[in-house]
Amino acid sequence: MPLTVGTAGHVDHGKTWLVRALTGKDTDRLRQERERGISIELGYAPLALPDGRTVSLVDVPGHERFVRTMVAGATGIDLFLLVVDANEGARPQTHEHLAILRLLGIDRGVVAVTKADAVEAGALELARSEAAELVPGAPVVAVSARTGSGVDDLRAALGRAAERVDRSREVQARARLYVDRVFTLRGIGTVVTGTLWSGSVGRGDRLLVEPAGVEARVRSVQVHDRDVERADAGQRVALNLTGVDRTRITRGSAIVEPGAFPRSYRLDVALEPTGEIPAAVTLHHGTSQIPARVHRREDGSAQLRLAAPIVAAAGDRFVLRTDTTVGGGVVLDPAPARTPSRQISEPVAAPPPPRPVTVDAQAATEADASLEVAGYEPLAVDRAIAEHLEREGRAVRVGDGLAVGRAAYDRARAIAVEECERAGSITLARFRDLLGTSRRPAQLLLERFDADGVTRRVGDARVLRRSARQ
């Protein structure tokens, strides 16, 4: 059965190199991507599994500036390939990508601990253990794209995960594809690409381009650069369309079976907050990004009122973002009437945090002493103990399950502020040298300074925020 696998993970953790090792294809096709060494756009490649099946693999950007592109790539995938650097561990975009996958209902996949050749055996085992905690139940495979170690094991793990996916319902549904690329080829005409969400598409089919409402005919169908008579749900598809002008199609357009799906400016939804959902958000559905207003009904359901029309179906998953991901949910009605509702005047709050857990005083004292000895080096601390020490002003959490002592944090903060005041900014490399540490502690501390409103990232450097200067 056709399936699509999507990568996820922080920038520079080796997603594109790993895709190249698995498939033999470099998915960074843009000049800017190769010059800067990061993925900016979605990349695609066929992946051969050990049992002879071929699945589609979508490589997404990991940089925080391109999370919107990541969401577009994640919609429609069946399995995730979460990539975590063995030396750095989980980073901010690791966690945001995981949250997006959960909101989209993508709960099957494999975790790859990359750059396994660059760390010692003990550190690699620790990285594997930490990766296993990110997605309980998902297999974890240590790999090196440079040496090829573990690549076959990873391919086998993806094959086993693929065996548990059932797309039979989507295959039997009516055709629906969300466009992620559209272009014109000389002598061929308009071509669109995307993951076929449901149904099948074949040569000669007449389809509707939404929300433009224009009918088009399928001249030819390709799956990974090969002509096919018909493509099925779960495959990466390129359609050569006739009867429609290139300008009527954009990323986010839906190519659907005529009469199968409504076009609407409203969606009735069940919300799943991950943070506070404000009244004004951006809706990510399929490959589209649409400004929306959140309205809540008296019965507790919500209605999204959109700045542009959308094509959706009941049961579709979506993501809501502002500057970051704030939640998502499930479509209940894709074309509801505009019924009386009250607009949210206060944010939709995430479930309240659990009440503080009583911790063992002796364990807290020992953790405090260890943090003091460790200095700038973050240590893994039990979450309840870390929260307890942070409330008492004795520790600062700087990563998932990691903390530093308060005194070390204050010293590091003073060093960063002083350097910014002297030089105007501070880079990760400069901060690392000033602290006399490795890259990872310096990065964790800088990210915490960003979160605390001390610094703001500008390109590859940090500058002081106005409040910190004052």
C-alpha positions in Angstrom: 0.0 0.0 0.0 1.4 3.5 -0.9 2.7 5.4 2.1 4.5 8.7 2.7 7.2 9.2 5.4 8.1 12.7 6.6 11.2 13.9 8.4 11.1 16.0 11.5 13.7 17.6 13.8 15.9 20.6 14.6 18.0 22.4 12.1 21.5 21.0 11.5 20.6 17.6 13.0 21.2 15.9 9.7 17.8 15.3 8.2 18.9 15.9 4.6 22.1 14.0 4.9 20.2 11.1 6.3 17.6 11.2 3.5 20.5 11.1 1.0 22.0 8.1 2.8 18.6 6.3 2.7 17.6 7.2 -0.8 20.7 8.3 -2.7 19.0 11.6 -3.6 19.9 15.1 -2.5 16.6 16.8 -1.7 18.2 20.3 -1.3 17.5 21.4 -4.9 17.7 25.2 -4.4 20.9 27.2 -4.8 20.3 29.0 -1.5 19.9 25.7 0.3 23.2 24.4 -1.0 25.0 27.7 -0.2 23.6 28.0 3.3 23.6 24.3 4.1 20.0 24.2 5.4 16.8 23.1 3.9 14.3 25.9 3.0 11.8 24.1 0.8 10.2 20.7 0.9 12.3 17.9 -0.6 11.1 14.6 -2.0 12.7 11.2 -2.7 11.6 7.6 -3.2 12.7 5.2 -0.4 13.0 1.5 -1.1 12.2 -0.7 1.9 13.7 -4.1 2.6 10.5 -6.0 1.5 10.7 -4.4 -2.0 8.0 -1.7 -1.4 8.8 1.9 -2.2 7.4 4.7 -0.1 7.6 8.4 -0.6 9.9 10.4 1.7 9.3 14.1 2.4 12.3 16.1 3.8 11.2 19.2 5.7 13.1 22.2 6.9 14.2 22.2 10.6 14.9 25.9 11.0 12.5 27.8 13.2 11.9 30.3 10.4 10.5 27.6 8.2 8.1 25.8 10.6 5.2 26.8 8.3 6.8 24.9 5.5 7.4 22.0 7.8 3.6 21.9 8.6 2.8 21.8 4.9 5.1 18.9 4.4 3.8 17.0 7.5 0.2 17.1 6.4 -0.7 13.9 4.6 2.2 11.8 5.8 1.7 8.4 7.4 4.9 7.9 9.3 7.5 10.3 10.9 11.2 10.0 10.8 12.3 12.1 13.8 16.0 13.1 13.6 18.0 13.9 16.8 21.7 14.8 16.8 23.6 12.4 19.1 25.7 15.3 20.5 23.0 17.9 20.9 19.9 16.0 21.8 16.4 17.4 21.5 16.3 21.1 20.7 13.4 23.6 20.4 12.3 22.6 16.9 12.5 19.0 17.9 9.8 19.6 20.4 7.7 21.9 18.2 7.9 19.4 15.3 6.8 16.6 17.7 3.8 18.8 18.9 2.8 19.4 15.3 3.0 15.6 14.5 0.8 14.9 17.5 -1.8 17.6 16.5 -1.9 16.1 13.0 -2.5 12.6 14.5 0.7 11.1 13.2 1.7 8.7 15.9 3.7 6.1 14.1 7.3 6.4 13.1 11.0 5.9 14.0 13.5 8.1 15.8 17.0 8.3 14.3 19.9 9.4 16.5 22.2 10.8 13.9 26.0 11.6 13.8 26.6 8.4 15.9 30.2 8.3 14.7 30.9 11.7 16.3 30.3 10.7 19.9 31.8 8.1 22.3 29.9 5.0 23.1 28.6 6.2 26.5 27.4 9.5 25.1 25.6 7.6 22.3 23.8 5.3 24.7 22.7 8.3 26.7 21.5 10.0 23.5 19.5 6.9 22.6 17.9 6.8 26.0 16.9 10.4 25.8 15.5 9.9 22.3 13.4 7.0 23.5 11.8 9.2 26.1 10.7 11.7 23.4 8.3 9.3 21.7 7.6 6.3 24.0 7.1 3.1 22.0 8.8 4.3 18.8 11.9 2.4 17.8 15.2 4.3 18.2 18.1 3.6 15.7 21.6 5.1 15.9 22.9 6.0 12.5 25.8 7.8 10.7 25.0 9.2 7.3 28.8 9.8 6.8 29.9 6.2 7.4 26.6 4.4 6.6 26.5 2.7 10.0 22.9 1.9 11.1 21.3 3.0 7.8 20.1 -0.5 6.9 18.8 -0.9 10.4 16.9 2.3 10.1 15.4 1.3 6.7 14.3 -2.0 8.3 12.7 -0.2 11.2 10.8 2.1 8.8 9.6 -1.0 7.0 8.3 -2.6 10.2 6.5 0.6 11.1 5.0 0.8 7.6 3.4 -2.6 8.0 1.2 -1.3 10.8 -0.4 1.6 8.8 -3.8 1.0 7.3 -4.9 3.5 4.5 -7.7 1.3 3.1 -10.4 3.9 4.1 -8.5 6.7 2.4 -7.9 4.7 -0.8 -11.7 4.1 -1.1 -12.6 7.8 -0.5 -12.9 10.4 -3.2 -9.9 12.0 -4.8 -8.2 14.9 -2.9 -4.7 16.4 -3.3 -3.3 19.5 -1.7 -0.8 21.3 -3.9 2.7 22.0 -2.5 4.4 23.0 -5.8 3.1 24.3 -9.2 5.2 25.1 -12.2 5.1 25.2 -16.0 7.3 23.1 -18.3 7.8 24.1 -21.9 5.9 21.8 -24.2 4.1 20.1 -21.3 2.1 22.9 -19.5 1.0 23.2 -15.9 2.3 20.6 -13.4 1.2 20.4 -9.8 2.7 18.1 -7.1 1.5 16.9 -3.7 0.6 14.0 -1.6 -2.6 12.3 -2.6 -4.6 12.4 0.6 -7.4 10.1 -0.6 -8.9 8.3 -3.6 -7.0 7.8 -6.8 -6.2 9.9 -9.9 -5.6 8.7 -13.4 -5.0 9.9 -16.9 -8.1 11.5 -18.4 -9.8 12.3 -15.1 -11.6 15.6 -14.8 -10.9 17.3 -11.5 -11.7 20.6 -9.9 -9.1 23.1 -8.8 -10.3 24.7 -5.5 -10.9 27.4 -4.3 -10.6 28.8 -7.8 -13.5 26.5 -8.9 -11.9 25.8 -12.3 -12.2 22.4 -13.9 -9.1 20.7 -15.3 -8.3 17.5 -17.1 -5.4 15.2 -16.1 -3.1 14.7 -19.1 -0.6 12.5 -17.4 0.4 11.2 -13.9 3.8 10.6 -12.5 5.0 9.0 -9.2 8.6 9.9 -8.5 9.4 10.8 -12.1 7.8 7.7 -13.6 4.6 7.7 -15.7 1.8 5.7 -14.3 -1.8 5.2 -15.4 -3.2 5.8 -11.9 -1.9 7.0 -8.5 -3.4 6.0 -5.2 -3.8 7.6 -1.8 -0.5 7.9 0.1 1.7 8.5 -3.0 3.7 11.6 -4.0 2.1 12.6 -7.3 2.8 15.0 -10.1 -0.2 15.8 -12.3 0.1 17.5 -15.7 -3.2 19.5 -16.0 -4.8 21.0 -19.0 -7.7 23.5 -19.2 -6.4 25.6 -16.3 -4.0 28.5 -16.3 -0.9 28.3 -14.0 -2.0 31.5 -12.3 -5.2 29.9 -10.9 -3.2 27.4 -8.8 -1.0 28.1 -5.8 0.5 26.2 -2.9 -2.5 25.3 -0.8 -4.9 24.8 -3.7 -6.9 21.6 -3.6 -7.3 19.3 -6.6 -10.5 17.3 -5.9 -13.1 15.2 -7.5 -16.0 17.5 -8.6 -18.8 17.7 -6.1 -17.0 15.7 -3.5 -15.9 18.4 -1.1 -17.5 21.7 0.0 -15.8 25.1 -0.3 -16.3 27.2 2.8 -15.1 30.3 4.8 -16.0 28.5 8.1 -15.1 25.3 9.9 -16.7 23.9 13.0 -13.9 22.3 15.1 -12.9 20.7 18.3 -9.8 22.5 19.6 -6.7 20.9 21.1 -4.6 23.7 22.8 -0.9 23.3 23.4 -0.7 26.9 24.7 -3.0 29.9 24.8 -5.0 30.2 21.6 -5.7 33.9 20.8 -8.6 35.1 18.8 -6.4 35.8 15.7 -4.4 32.8 14.4 -3.1 31.3 11.2 -4.8 28.0 10.2 -2.6 25.4 8.7 -4.6 22.8 6.8 -3.4 20.7 3.9 -0.7 22.9 2.4 -2.6 26.1 3.0 -2.0 28.9 5.5 -5.1 31.1 6.1 -5.6 33.9 8.7 -8.5 33.0 10.9 -10.6 34.2 13.8 -11.5 31.8 16.6 -15.1 31.9 17.8 -16.5 29.7 20.5 -20.0 28.4 20.9 -21.9 28.0 24.1 -21.7 24.2 23.9 -17.9 24.4 24.0 -17.2 23.8 20.3 -15.5 26.4 18.2 -15.8 27.9 14.8 -13.0 29.2 12.7 -13.9 32.0 10.4 -11.4 32.3 7.6 -10.0 35.1 5.5 -10.0 32.9 2.4 -12.1 29.8 1.4 -10.9 26.3 2.2 -11.7 22.8 1.1 -11.8 20.3 4.0 -13.6 17.2 5.3 -14.9 16.1 8.6 -12.2 14.4 10.6 -9.4 16.4 9.0 -6.6 17.5 11.4 -5.2 21.0 11.5 -2.6 23.2 13.2 -3.0 26.7 14.6 0.0 29.0 14.9 0.9 32.6 15.7 4.7 33.1 16.1 4.7 29.6 17.4 2.4 26.6 17.5 -0.5 27.2 19.9 -2.8 24.3 19.1 -4.8 22.4 16.5 -7.7 20.1 16.4 -10.2 18.2 14.3 -12.7 19.4 11.8 -16.3 18.6 12.9 -18.2 20.3 10.0 -16.3 21.6 6.9 -19.2 23.9 5.8 -21.3 25.0 8.8 -23.9 27.7 8.8 -22.9 31.0 10.5 -24.7 30.4 13.8 -24.7 32.8 16.8 -21.5 32.5 18.7 -19.4 34.5 21.1 -15.9 35.4 20.0 -13.2 34.5 22.4 -12.4 37.5 24.5 -9.8 35.6 26.5 -7.3 33.1 25.1 -8.3 29.5 24.9 -6.1 28.1 27.7 -4.3 24.8 27.6 -5.1 22.4 30.3 -3.9 23.7 33.7 -0.4 22.4 34.7 -0.3 19.7 37.3 0.1 20.8 40.9 3.6 20.7 42.3 4.7 17.2 43.4 6.2 16.8 46.8 9.9 15.9 46.4 12.4 14.2 48.7 14.4 16.9 50.5 17.6 14.8 50.5 17.4 14.2 46.8 16.8 17.9 46.1 19.8 18.8 48.2 22.0 16.3 46.4 20.8 17.6 43.0 21.5 21.2 44.1 25.1 20.2 45.1 25.7 18.4 41.8 24.5 21.4 39.8 26.8 23.7 41.8 29.8 21.4 41.0 28.8 21.1 37.3 29.0 24.9 36.7 27.8 25.7 33.2 27.4 22.1 32.2 23.6 21.2 32.3 22.8 18.0 34.2 19.8 15.7 33.8 17.6 16.3 36.8 14.3 14.7 37.7 11.5 17.0 36.5 9.8 17.3 39.9 13.1 18.1 41.6 14.1 20.6 38.9 10.8 22.4 39.2 11.2 22.4 43.0 14.7 23.9 42.8 13.7 26.4 40.2 10.8 27.6 42.4 13.2 28.1 45.2 15.6 30.0 43.0 18.4 27.4 43.2 18.3 26.1 39.6 17.2 27.1 36.1 15.9 24.6 33.5 17.6 25.0 30.2 16.3 22.0 28.2 14.1 19.0 28.3 15.1 17.3 31.6 18.2 19.5 32.0 19.1 22.2 34.4 22.0 24.4 35.7 22.6 26.0 39.0 21.2 29.5 39.6 24.6 30.9 40.3 26.0 29.5 37.0 23.1 30.8 35.1 23.5 34.3 36.6 27.3 34.3 35.8 26.6 33.2 32.2 23.9 35.8 31.8 26.2 38.5 33.0 28.9 37.4 30.6 26.5 37.5 27.7 25.1 40.9 28.6 28.6 42.4 29.1 29.8 41.0 25.7 26.6 42.3 23.9 27.1 45.8 25.5 30.8 45.8 24.4 30.5 44.3 20.9 26.8 44.9 20.1 26.1 41.2 19.8 27.3 37.7 20.7 27.6 34.6 18.6 27.3 31.0 19.9 31.0 30.4 19.2 32.1 33.5 21.1 29.8 32.7 24.1 31.2 29.1 24.1 34.8 30.5 24.3 33.9 33.0 27.0 32.4 30.3 29.1 35.2 27.8 28.3 32.6 25.1 27.6 31.5 23.0 24.7 28.9 24.1 22.1 25.9 22.4 23.7 25.9 24.1 27.1 26.4 27.5 25.5 23.5 26.9 23.1 21.2 25.8 25.8 22.0 28.9 27.9 21.5 31.2 25.0 18.2 29.7 24.1 17.1 30.2 27.8 18.2 33.8 27.6 16.0 34.2 24.5 13.1 32.7 26.4 13.7 34.9 29.4 13.7 38.1 27.3 17.4 38.8 27.8 18.5 38.3 24.2 17.0 38.1 20.8 18.3 36.1 17.9 19.3 38.0 14.8 20.8 35.7 12.1 23.6 33.8 13.7 24.1 36.2 16.6 22.2 37.4 19.7 21.5 41.0 20.6 20.3 42.4 23.9 16.6 43.2 24.2 15.7 46.7 25.4 14.6 45.5 28.8 17.9 43.8 29.4 19.8 47.0 28.4 17.7 48.9 30.9 
